[in-house]
Amino acid sequence: MYGVCGCCGALRPRYKRLVDNIFPEDPEDGLVKTNMEKLTFYALSAPEKLDRIGAYLSERLIRDVGRHRYGYVCIAMEALDQLLMACHCQSINLFVESFLKMVAKLLESEKPNLQILGTNSFVKFANIEEDTPSYHRSYDFFVSRFSEMCHSSHEDLEIKTKIRMSGIKGLQGVVRKTVNDELQANIWDPQHMDKIVPSLLFNLQHVEEAESRSPSPLQAPEKEKENPAELAERCLRELLGRAAFGNIKNAIKPVLIHLDNHSLWEPKVFAIRCFKIIMYSIQPQHSHLVIQQLLSHLDANSRSAATVRAGIVEVLSEAAVIAATGSVGPTVLEMFNTLLRQLRLSIDYALTGSYDGAISLGTKIIKEHEERMFQEAVIKTIGSFASTLPTYQRSEVILFIMSKVPLPSLHHPVETGRTGENRNRLTQIMLLKSLLQVSTGFQCNNMMSALPSNFLDRLLSTALMEDAEIRLFVLEILISFIDRHGNRHKFSTISTLSDISVLKLKVDKCSRQDTIFMKKHSQQLYRHIYLSCKEETNIQKHYEALYGLLALISIELANEEVVVDLIRLVLAVQDVAQVNEENLPVYNRCALYALGAAYLNLISQLTTVPAFCQHIHEVIETRKKEAPYMLPEDVFVERPRLSQNLDGVVIEFLFRQSKISEVLGGSGYNSDRLCLPYVPQLTDEDRLSKRKSIGETISLQVEVESRNSPEKEERVPAEEITYETLKKAIVDSVAVEEQERERRRQVVEKFQKAPFEEIAAHCGARASLLQSKLNQIFEITIRPPPSPSGTITAAYGQSQNHSIPVYEMKFPDLCVY
């Protein structure tokens, strides 16, 4: 019967006759529009026939593809597109199945034109919003095929570009069709993301190839439209912009894998560009998820080449700066902790020369200069990210980094690496560099919060180490904290200006919080400045930093008391150079003289006391004529002009404390305090910061004199304190503490677990004992002395003292006031 119907056109079903009528005899004539309108009207009037129309069109298209009748193939796809655009009934799902089957058939073809035709139809379908959901539709084939088209390597460059662009458009269509439909296959699954994201990145990566063609100016706009890189970027932005919180990880992981597989971390340019696209495309509240992914990837590549790790760190730097403008969330300290851990690992790698701590056959040898580059990249990243944080988070980061700095201790052995450098020293230098990056530009109105006690103590403990580089970093860090008005660069060179107004200093009145800070920490700061001046290994940079620190304290934190103490401090530094008990080199002594001259010249003009300015000016002029080697203009130059004999310095070359106290005392300053020479108080911290050994102290002899007998003095033999006695004392004290802790535990346990009656009886017994003791005390205290009248004879001939109440006693007249 069906065969008869096939032979007789009049007996064929109406929908088949309508479908056949849209095809002209000559395919070049195109779709018969009038017949297409009839087919569309029929499909709208009888939607139940729509699936049969689709199936019949699919059958004809497959037959025409097999017969290479590509004109009719194009007509069939055009008809399908028009039917899709016109019909939105509930039966559309069955028709879509036939449509997708035909699109898949075109995409499977080896003809580029058919692939492009199928892609264009799919994109039109993707832009249609369906009224009814689909529960069984799958797009796995289309994701795979479009991804394959994105990697096309056709010989013809123009055809290759068209195929790649069709693949990108197809992926964009799949994303639009499925990303917001919960009933569709989850496009965010790793199996799909691992194909979509690398395909887009592949086309982004080859943007240079498209730009190298250098089209003519007339063709440039058209070529720009045909650029796969721009289309891939738009598609990637759209994909990431639609990503929800739980899908960010699946979208970012393929990016990291692609950069690893194609070794794109080392040039860094493409990796940075990718993550800029990512950070600007995702929602701001999801930024910290990207940061976490990068941190995890950095940890996973901790044994990779230094250039790879440096690339990841620089990408992390760019991403973190962008994320800081949005929401970084709880990843702030996590990020800094990861970076500091990588910094320590890099130091170990540079010292040992391998990733395993020992060099063996097959071990990858590490290039030390590459590790240095990686360390600098980490430090730069720490600084750039910290500069975007608010003040309170920046303070937390500063305290966090400072807590990681290893401090000098007598109980830890010195570790050395392959080059003989101290691992602790390298760690200290790198962490202080990081701290300097974070503190640069730090603005905080309250110095108590900017430099809390625990931070300042740890920082200053490193200021007295013998390593000159570490001391310089500490001075720079202090300067960056104290400089709140941008005056630091104005003191970069040490000089004795006759008029400091040319510096255009920004000076504010010292606040109450700053005054409290200086009262609490000023002596600690002065002591470290004084001791830093006495170091033999100081170079010009150290003296410039010391001068900047003194100047900034005078501008930012100074009141009258602070000015007096700073003048006393500088005069004490002058005495160090004059007396030379430390046996300092000639350069250091001349530098201290010059440092004192430059600072006193500055402070005299800041105080605006004429007599003080005159005295400082006279001494400077005398030095210019007869002792220029005591001024900064001759000392702090490339080739210092020094004197070989500084022992015979006459008093006219020195700033006199008596004269300064006299002239400032007349202007209201504390002259009594000015007359006192500054003497620093050395603490255990200062001594521990030097590299000494406990073996230098062999034994201590303690002589105890007995003073029990005034007639004869006996001398107790000297007690020798040795290692055994110290050990015994420590063990005994620990044992006593353990006994006391055990007793307290038993008492607490008794009150927690004992019955109530037992506790009540115990407390009652203690209460009765306490009451009896109190009665005895009251009886002794209240009972008056015997009566002046003597004793009273009681019964049975016994004598008894008669107690007279206090208010009835008669006291002598001497007791009455």
C-alpha positions in Angstrom: 0.0 0.0 0.0 2.8 2.4 0.9 4.5 1.6 -2.3 1.4 2.4 -4.3 1.1 5.7 -2.4 4.7 6.4 -3.2 4.0 5.9 -6.9 0.8 7.9 -7.1 1.4 11.5 -5.9 -2.2 12.1 -5.3 -2.4 9.3 -2.7 0.7 10.5 -0.8 0.0 12.1 2.6 -0.6 15.8 2.5 2.4 16.8 4.6 4.7 14.9 2.2 3.1 16.6 -0.8 3.6 20.0 0.9 7.2 19.2 1.7 7.9 18.1 -1.9 6.4 21.2 -3.3 8.9 23.5 -1.6 11.7 22.0 -3.7 12.0 23.5 -7.2 13.1 21.5 -10.2 16.3 23.5 -10.4 18.0 23.9 -7.0 19.5 27.2 -8.1 16.0 28.8 -8.1 15.9 28.4 -4.3 13.1 27.7 -2.0 9.6 28.0 -3.4 8.2 30.7 -1.1 4.5 30.3 -1.8 4.6 26.6 -1.1 6.7 27.2 2.0 4.0 29.5 3.3 1.5 26.7 2.7 3.7 24.2 4.6 4.1 26.7 7.5 0.3 27.3 7.7 -0.3 23.5 7.6 2.3 23.0 10.4 0.6 25.7 12.5 -2.8 24.3 11.8 -1.9 20.7 12.5 0.9 20.7 15.0 0.6 17.0 15.5 2.0 16.6 12.0 5.1 18.6 12.8 7.2 15.7 13.9 6.4 13.8 10.6 7.3 16.9 8.6 10.6 17.0 10.4 11.2 13.3 9.9 10.4 13.5 6.1 12.6 16.6 5.7 15.4 14.7 7.5 15.0 11.7 5.2 15.2 13.9 2.0 18.2 15.8 3.4 20.1 12.6 4.2 19.3 11.3 0.7 20.5 14.5 -1.0 23.7 14.6 1.0 24.4 11.1 -0.1 23.8 12.0 -3.7 25.8 15.2 -3.4 22.8 17.3 -4.3 24.0 20.2 -2.1 21.5 22.7 -3.5 18.6 20.8 -2.2 20.4 20.3 1.1 20.5 24.1 1.5 16.8 24.4 0.6 15.9 21.7 3.2 17.9 23.5 5.9 16.3 26.8 5.0 12.8 25.2 5.3 13.7 23.7 8.7 14.9 27.1 9.9 11.7 28.8 8.9 9.6 26.1 10.6 11.6 26.4 13.8 11.1 30.1 13.9 7.4 29.9 13.2 6.3 26.9 15.4 6.4 27.1 19.2 3.8 24.4 20.0 4.2 21.6 22.5 5.1 19.2 19.7 8.2 21.2 18.9 10.4 18.7 20.8 9.9 15.9 18.4 10.6 18.2 15.5 13.8 19.4 17.2 15.0 15.9 17.4 14.7 15.5 13.6 16.3 19.0 13.2 19.3 18.1 15.4 19.7 14.8 13.5 20.0 16.7 10.2 22.5 19.3 11.7 24.6 16.4 13.0 24.6 14.9 9.6 25.9 18.1 8.1 28.6 18.5 10.7 29.8 14.9 10.0 30.4 15.8 6.4 33.9 16.5 5.2 32.6 19.5 3.1 33.4 22.8 4.9 30.4 24.4 3.4 28.1 21.8 4.8 29.7 22.1 8.2 29.3 25.9 8.2 25.7 25.5 7.0 24.9 23.1 9.9 26.5 25.4 12.4 24.5 28.4 11.2 21.3 26.5 11.6 22.3 25.3 15.0 23.1 28.9 16.1 19.6 30.0 14.9 18.1 27.2 16.9 20.1 28.1 20.0 18.6 31.6 20.0 15.0 30.3 20.1 13.4 30.3 23.5 11.4 27.1 23.7 8.0 27.1 25.5 8.3 23.5 26.7 11.1 21.8 28.4 13.1 18.8 27.1 14.1 16.0 29.3 16.0 13.7 27.0 17.9 16.0 24.6 21.7 15.6 24.5 24.4 17.9 23.2 27.4 15.8 23.7 28.0 15.3 20.0 27.7 18.9 19.3 30.2 19.9 22.0 32.7 17.4 20.7 32.2 18.3 17.0 32.3 22.1 17.5 35.5 21.8 19.7 37.0 19.7 16.9 36.1 22.5 14.4 37.8 25.1 16.6 41.1 23.2 16.1 40.7 22.9 12.3 44.0 22.7 10.4 42.7 23.0 6.8 45.3 23.9 4.2 43.4 26.9 2.9 43.9 29.7 5.5 40.5 31.4 4.7 38.6 28.1 4.9 40.4 27.2 8.1 39.4 30.6 9.6 35.7 30.1 8.6 35.6 26.6 10.1 37.2 27.7 13.4 34.8 30.6 13.6 31.9 28.3 13.0 33.1 26.0 15.7 33.3 28.9 18.2 29.8 30.1 17.2 28.6 26.5 17.7 30.1 26.3 21.2 28.5 29.7 22.0 25.2 28.3 20.8 25.5 25.2 23.0 26.3 27.4 26.0 23.3 29.7 25.4 21.0 26.8 25.0 22.0 24.8 28.0 23.6 27.1 30.6 20.3 28.4 32.1 18.2 25.3 31.6 18.3 23.0 34.6 16.6 20.2 32.7 19.3 20.1 30.0 22.6 18.3 30.3 24.9 20.2 32.7 27.3 22.0 30.5 29.5 22.8 33.5 30.5 19.2 33.9 34.3 18.6 33.6 33.7 16.4 30.5 32.3 19.4 28.7 34.4 22.1 30.1 37.6 20.2 29.3 36.6 20.5 25.6 35.0 24.0 25.4 37.5 26.0 27.4 40.7 24.7 25.7 39.1 25.2 22.3 38.4 28.9 23.0 41.9 29.3 24.5 43.5 27.7 21.4 41.9 30.4 19.2 42.9 33.1 21.7 46.4 31.8 21.6 46.7 32.1 17.8 45.7 35.8 17.7 49.3 36.6 16.5 48.8 34.4 13.5 45.7 36.3 12.5 47.4 39.7 13.0 50.5 38.7 11.0 48.5 38.7 7.7 48.6 42.5 7.8 45.5 43.1 5.6 45.1 46.2 3.5 43.2 49.2 5.0 40.1 48.6 2.9 39.9 45.0 4.0 40.8 45.6 7.6 37.3 46.0 9.0 36.1 42.8 7.3 39.1 40.9 8.5 38.6 42.1 12.1 35.1 40.7 12.0 36.5 37.4 10.8 39.1 37.2 13.6 38.5 33.9 15.5 40.5 35.3 18.5 38.0 38.2 19.2 35.0 35.8 18.7 36.6 33.3 21.1 37.2 36.1 23.7 33.6 37.2 23.5 32.4 33.6 23.9 34.7 33.0 26.8 33.5 36.2 28.6 29.9 35.1 28.0 30.6 31.6 29.4 32.3 32.9 32.5 29.7 35.6 33.0 27.1 32.9 33.3 29.0 30.8 35.7 27.5 30.3 39.2 29.4 29.9 42.4 29.6 26.2 42.2 30.8 26.1 38.6 33.8 28.4 38.8 36.2 25.6 39.7 35.2 23.5 36.7 35.7 26.5 34.4 39.1 27.6 35.7 40.7 24.2 36.0 40.9 23.6 32.2 42.5 27.0 31.8 45.3 26.0 34.2 45.8 22.6 32.5 45.9 24.3 29.0 48.6 26.7 30.2 50.6 23.8 31.7 50.3 21.5 28.6 51.3 24.3 26.2 54.1 25.7 28.4 52.4 29.2 28.4 53.5 30.2 32.0 57.0 31.2 31.0 56.2 33.9 28.4 53.5 35.0 30.9 51.9 37.4 28.4 49.1 35.0 27.3 48.5 33.7 30.8 48.1 37.2 32.2 45.7 38.0 29.3 43.6 34.9 30.0 43.2 35.7 33.7 42.4 39.3 33.1 39.6 38.1 30.9 38.5 35.7 33.6 38.7 38.3 36.4 36.8 40.9 34.5 34.1 38.5 33.3 33.1 36.6 36.4 30.9 38.1 39.1 33.0 40.1 41.7 31.9 38.0 44.6 33.4 34.9 42.9 36.9 36.5 42.6 38.3 34.7 45.6 37.5 31.3 44.1 39.9 32.1 41.2 42.5 33.2 43.6 42.2 30.0 45.5 42.5 28.0 42.3 45.7 29.8 41.4 47.1 29.3 44.9 46.4 25.6 44.8 48.0 25.4 41.4 51.1 27.1 42.7 51.3 24.6 45.5 50.9 21.8 43.0 53.7 23.1 40.9 56.1 23.8 43.9 58.7 21.4 42.3 58.3 22.9 38.8 60.9 25.1 37.2 61.4 28.5 38.7 60.3 30.2 35.5 56.9 28.3 35.6 56.4 29.2 39.2 57.3 32.8 38.5 54.8 33.0 35.7 52.0 31.6 38.0 53.0 34.2 40.7 52.8 37.1 38.3 49.4 35.9 37.0 48.4 35.7 40.6 49.6 39.2 41.2 47.5 40.6 38.3 44.4 38.6 39.4 44.7 39.6 43.0 44.9 43.3 42.2 41.7 43.0 40.2 40.0 40.8 42.9 40.9 43.4 45.6 38.5 45.9 43.9 35.7 43.4 44.5 35.7 40.9 47.2 38.7 38.8 48.2 37.0 37.3 51.3 38.9 34.9 53.6 41.7 34.3 51.1 43.9 37.3 52.2 46.0 35.6 54.8 45.8 32.3 52.8 47.3 34.0 49.8 50.2 35.6 51.9 50.8 32.3 53.7 51.1 30.4 50.4 53.4 33.0 49.0 55.6 33.0 52.1 55.7 29.2 52.0 56.8 29.3 48.4 59.5 31.8 49.3 60.9 29.5 51.9 60.9 26.6 49.6 62.7 28.6 46.9 65.4 29.5 49.4 65.9 25.9 50.3 66.0 25.0 46.6 68.6 27.6 45.9 70.8 26.5 48.8 70.5 22.7 48.3 70.6 22.9 44.5 67.7 20.4 44.0 64.1 19.9 44.8 64.7 16.9 47.0 67.4 18.4 49.3 70.1 16.2 47.9 71.7 15.9 44.4 71.6 12.4 42.9 71.4 10.9 39.5 68.4 12.1 37.6 67.9 15.0 39.9 66.9 18.2 38.1 69.6 20.8 38.8 68.2 24.2 39.9 69.5 27.4 38.4 70.1 29.8 41.3 69.5 32.9 39.3 66.1 31.6 38.3 65.2 31.1 41.9 66.3 34.6 42.6 63.9 35.8 39.9 61.1 33.8 41.4 61.8 35.2 44.8 61.6 38.8 43.5 58.4 37.9 41.7 56.9 36.7 44.9 58.0 39.8 46.8 56.5 42.0 44.0 53.3 40.2 44.2 53.0 40.6 48.0 53.6 44.3 47.7 51.2 44.9 44.7 48.4 42.9 46.4 48.9 44.5 49.8 48.8 48.0 48.3 45.1 47.4 47.3 44.0 46.2 50.7 42.2 48.5 53.3 44.2 49.7 56.3 42.9 47.1 58.8 43.7 44.2 56.5 47.1 45.6 55.7 47.9 45.8 59.4 47.0 42.2 59.8 49.2 41.2 56.8 52.1 43.2 58.3 51.8 41.4 61.7 51.5 38.1 59.9 54.6 38.5 57.8 56.6 39.8 60.9 55.6 36.7 62.8 57.2 34.6 60.2 60.6 36.3 60.4 63.1 34.0 62.3 64.7 35.9 65.1 68.2 35.3 66.4 68.4 32.8 69.2 71.0 31.0 71.1 69.1 27.7 71.0 68.9 27.1 67.3 72.0 25.9 65.3 73.0 27.8 62.3 72.1 26.0 59.1 74.3 26.4 56.0 73.5 25.5 52.4 75.6 24.7 49.4 77.0 28.2 49.0 77.6 28.5 52.7 74.9 31.1 53.3 72.8 31.0 56.4 69.3 29.8 55.6 67.9 31.9 58.4 69.6 35.0 57.0 68.2 34.5 53.5 64.7 33.9 55.0 65.0 37.1 57.1 66.1 39.1 54.1 63.3 37.9 51.9 60.6 38.4 54.5 61.9 41.8 55.4 61.8 42.7 51.6 58.2 41.5 51.6 57.5 43.6 54.7 59.1 46.6 53.1 56.9 46.2 50.0 53.7 45.9 52.1 54.7 48.9 54.3 55.5 51.2 51.3 52.7 53.8 51.1 51.0 52.6 54.3 48.9 55.4 55.7 47.7 55.2 59.3 46.9 58.2 61.4 47.5 56.4 64.7 51.1 55.2 65.2 49.9 53.0 68.1 48.0 50.9 65.6 50.5 51.1 62.8 53.4 50.0 65.1 52.0 47.9 67.9 54.3 46.8 70.7 54.6 43.1 69.6 55.4 44.1 66.0 57.9 46.9 67.0 59.7 44.6 69.4 60.3 41.9 66.8 61.2 44.5 64.2 63.8 46.3 66.3 65.3 43.0 67.5 66.5 42.5 64.0 67.8 46.0 63.7 70.9 45.1 65.8 72.0 42.1 63.9 75.5 42.1 62.4 74.2 41.7 58.8 74.3 45.1 57.2 71.6 44.3 54.6 69.1 43.3 57.3 69.7 46.4 59.3 69.1 48.5 56.2 65.8 46.8 55.5 64.7 47.5 59.1 65.5 51.2 58.8 63.7 51.4 55.5 60.6 49.7 57.0 60.6 52.1 60.0 60.8 55.1 57.6 57.9 53.8 55.5 55.7 53.5 58.6 56.6 56.9 60.0 56.4 58.8 56.8 52.7 59.7 56.4 53.1 62.9 54.4 55.4 61.8 51.6 58.6 63.6 52.9 60.9 60.6 52.6 62.3 61.4 49.2 63.2 64.9 50.3 65.8 63.4 52.7 67.2 60.9 50.2 70.5 62.8 50.2 72.3 64.1 53.3 73.2 67.8 53.1 73.4 71.0 55.2 71.0 73.3 53.5 71.1 76.9 54.6 67.4 77.2 54.0 65.2 74.1 54.3 62.1 75.9 52.9 63.2 74.8 49.4 62.3 71.2 50.5 58.7 72.2 50.9 58.1 69.9 53.8 54.6 68.9 54.9 54.6 69.3 58.7 51.5 68.7 60.9 51.2 69.2 64.7 51.9 66.1 66.7 48.6 64.4 67.7 47.8 63.1 71.1 48.0 59.5 69.9 51.5 60.1 68.5 52.6 61.7 71.8 51.4 58.6 73.7 53.3 56.4 71.2 56.5 58.3 71.7 56.2 58.3 75.5 55.9 54.5 75.3 58.4 53.6 72.6 60.8 56.6 72.2 63.6 55.3 74.3 63.4 52.0 72.5 63.7 53.8 69.1 66.6 56.0 70.4 68.5 53.1 71.7 68.4 51.2 68.4 69.3 54.3 66.4 72.3 54.9 68.7 73.5 51.3 68.5 72.9 51.2 64.7 75.2 54.2 64.3 78.0 52.3 66.0 78.1 49.4 63.6 81.4 49.1 61.7 79.7 47.6 58.6 77.6 50.7 57.9 77.8 52.2 54.4 76.4 55.3 52.9 72.9 53.9 52.5 72.8 53.2 56.2 73.7 56.7 57.1 71.1 58.1 54.6 68.5 55.8 56.2 69.4 56.9 59.7 69.3 60.6 58.6 65.9 60.0 57.0 64.6 58.3 60.1 65.8 61.1 62.5 64.3 63.7 60.2 60.9 62.0 59.8 60.6 61.5 63.6 61.3 65.2 64.0 58.6 66.1 61.5 55.9 63.5 62.2 56.2 62.6 65.9 58.1 65.5 67.6 57.1 67.6 70.5 59.4 69.6 72.7 60.4 66.5 74.8 61.1 64.5 71.6 63.2 67.3 70.1 65.3 67.5 73.3 65.9 63.8 73.3 66.8 63.7 69.6 69.4 66.5 70.1 70.8 64.5 73.1 70.9 61.4 70.9 72.8 63.1 68.0 75.3 64.7 70.4 75.9 61.2 71.9 76.6 60.0 68.4 79.1 62.8 68.0 80.8 61.6 71.2 81.0 58.1 69.7 82.9 59.5 66.8 85.1 61.7 69.0 86.0 59.2 71.7 86.1 56.2 69.4 85.8 53.5 72.0 84.5 51.1 69.3 87.6 51.6 67.1 85.6 52.6 64.2 87.2 53.1 60.8 87.9 56.7 59.6 85.0 56.7 57.2 82.5 55.7 59.9 83.8 58.4 62.2 83.6 61.1 59.5 80.1 59.9 58.6 78.9 60.2 62.2 80.2 63.8 62.3 78.5 64.6 59.0 75.3 62.9 60.1 75.2 65.0 63.3 75.9 68.2 61.4 73.1 67.5 58.8 70.5 66.7 61.4 71.3 69.5 63.8 71.1 71.9 60.8 67.7 70.6 60.0 66.3 70.6 63.6 67.6 74.1 64.3 65.6 75.5 61.4 62.6 73.5 62.4 62.7 74.8 66.0 63.2 78.4 64.7 65.3 79.4 67.7 67.7 82.1 66.4 70.5 81.5 68.9 70.4 77.7 68.3 70.5 78.3 64.5 73.4 80.7 64.9 75.5 78.2 66.9 74.8 75.4 64.4 75.6 77.7 61.5 78.9 78.8 63.1 80.1 75.3 63.6 79.2 74.3 60.1 81.0 77.3 58.6 84.1 76.5 60.7 84.1 72.9 59.4 83.7 74.1 55.8 86.9 76.2 56.2 89.1 73.9 58.2 87.5 70.4 58.4 85.3 69.7 55.4 85.7 66.0 56.0 83.2 66.4 58.9 80.4 67.6 56.6 78.1 65.4 54.4 79.1 67.2 51.2 82.6 65.7 51.4 81.7 62.4 53.1 78.6 61.1 51.3 79.9 61.2 47.8 81.3 58.6 45.3 84.9 59.4 46.4 84.8 60.6 50.0 87.5 63.1 51.0 88.5 62.0 54.5 91.1 63.0 57.1 93.7 60.4 58.2 93.9 61.9 61.7 90.7 62.5 63.7 92.2 62.3 67.2 93.0 66.0 67.4 89.6 67.5 66.6 89.4 70.9 68.3 86.3 72.0 70.2 85.4 74.6 67.6 84.6 71.8 65.2 82.1 70.2 67.6 78.5 71.0 68.6 78.7 71.7 72.3 76.0 70.4 74.6 76.4 73.1 77.1 75.9 75.8 74.5 72.8 74.1 73.0 71.2 73.6 76.4 71.8 77.3 77.2 70.3 78.7 74.0 67.3 76.3 74.0 66.7 76.7 77.7 66.2 80.4 77.2 63.4 79.5 74.7 61.4 77.3 77.0 63.0 73.9 76.4 64.0 71.7 79.3 67.6 72.8 79.9 68.1 70.3 82.7 67.3 67.4 80.5 69.5 68.9 77.7 72.5 69.0 80.0 72.2 65.2 80.6 74.2 63.1 78.2 72.3 60.4 76.4 73.2 56.9 77.7 71.3 54.0 76.1 70.1 51.2 78.3 71.4 47.9 77.0 68.9 45.0 77.3 69.0 41.3 76.9 67.5 41.7 73.5 70.5 43.8 72.3 72.9 41.1 73.5 71.0 38.2 72.1 70.8 39.8 68.7 74.6 39.5 68.3 75.9 36.1 67.2 77.4 34.9 70.5 77.7 31.4 71.8 76.7 30.2 75.3 80.0 28.5 75.5 81.7 31.9 75.9 80.3 31.9 79.5 82.3 29.1 81.2 81.3 29.5 84.8 80.2 32.2 87.3 81.7 32.5 90.7 79.3 33.7 93.4 80.7 34.6 96.8 78.3 34.9 99.7 79.6 36.4 102.9 78.1 35.3 106.2 77.1 38.2 108.5 75.6 36.2 111.4 78.5 36.8 113.8 79.7 40.5 114.2 82.9 39.4 116.0 84.2 37.0 113.5 83.5 37.0 109.8 83.5 33.7 108.2 83.7 33.4 104.4 81.6 30.7 102.8 83.5 28.9 100.0 82.6 30.1 96.5 79.8 28.2 94.9 80.6 27.1 91.4 77.6 27.3 89.0 78.1 24.6 86.4 76.0 22.9 83.8 74.9 20.2 86.3 73.7 22.8 88.9 71.8 24.7 86.3 70.2 21.5 85.0 69.3 20.4 88.5 67.7 23.8 89.3 65.6 23.6 86.1 64.5 20.0 86.7 63.6 20.8 90.4 61.5 23.8 89.4 59.7 21.8 86.7 59.0 19.1 89.3 57.5 21.6 91.7 55.3 23.0 89.0 54.1 19.5 88.1 53.2 18.8 91.7 51.3 22.0 92.1 49.5 21.4 88.8 48.6 17.8 89.9 47.3 19.1 93.3 45.0 21.6 91.6 43.7 19.0 89.2 42.8 16.7 92.1 41.0 19.5 93.9 39.0 20.4 90.8 38.2 16.7 90.1 37.0 16.2 93.7 34.6 19.1 93.6 33.3 17.9 90.2 32.8 14.2 91.0 32.5 13.8 94.9 29.0 13.5 96.5 27.4 16.6 97.9 27.5 15.2 101.5 31.3 14.7 101.3 31.9 18.2 100.0 29.6 19.7 102.7 31.4 17.8 105.4 34.8 18.8 104.1 33.8 22.5 103.9 32.1 22.3 107.4 35.3 21.0 108.9 37.4 23.7 107.3 34.8 26.3 108.5 34.9 25.1 112.1 38.7 25.1 112.0 38.7 28.6 110.6 36.2 29.7 113.3 38.4 28.3 116.1 41.5 30.2 114.8 39.5 33.4 114.6 38.3 33.0 118.2 41.8 32.6 119.4 42.9 35.7 117.5 40.0 37.7 118.8 40.7 36.5 122.4 44.3 37.6 122.2 43.5 40.9 120.5 40.5 42.0 122.7 41.7 40.8 126.1 43.1 43.9 127.9 46.3 44.0 130.0 46.1 43.3 133.8 44.4 46.0 135.8 46.6 48.6 137.5 44.9 47.8 140.8 46.6 44.4 140.9 45.0 41.0 141.2 41.7 39.9 142.9 41.7 36.8 145.1 39.1 34.4 143.9 37.5 31.6 145.7 39.5 28.7 147.0 42.5 31.1 147.5 43.3 31.3 143.8 44.5 34.5 142.3 42.8 35.6 139.0 43.4 38.5 136.7 40.3 40.5 136.4 39.4 41.6 132.9 38.2 45.2 132.7 36.4 46.4 129.6 38.3 48.8 127.4 35.8 51.6 127.9 36.1 51.4 131.7 39.9 51.5 131.8 41.7 54.7 132.9 44.6 55.7 130.8 47.4 58.0 131.9 47.2 61.6 130.9 50.1 61.1 128.4 47.7 59.0 126.2 45.2 61.9 125.8 45.7 64.1 122.8 
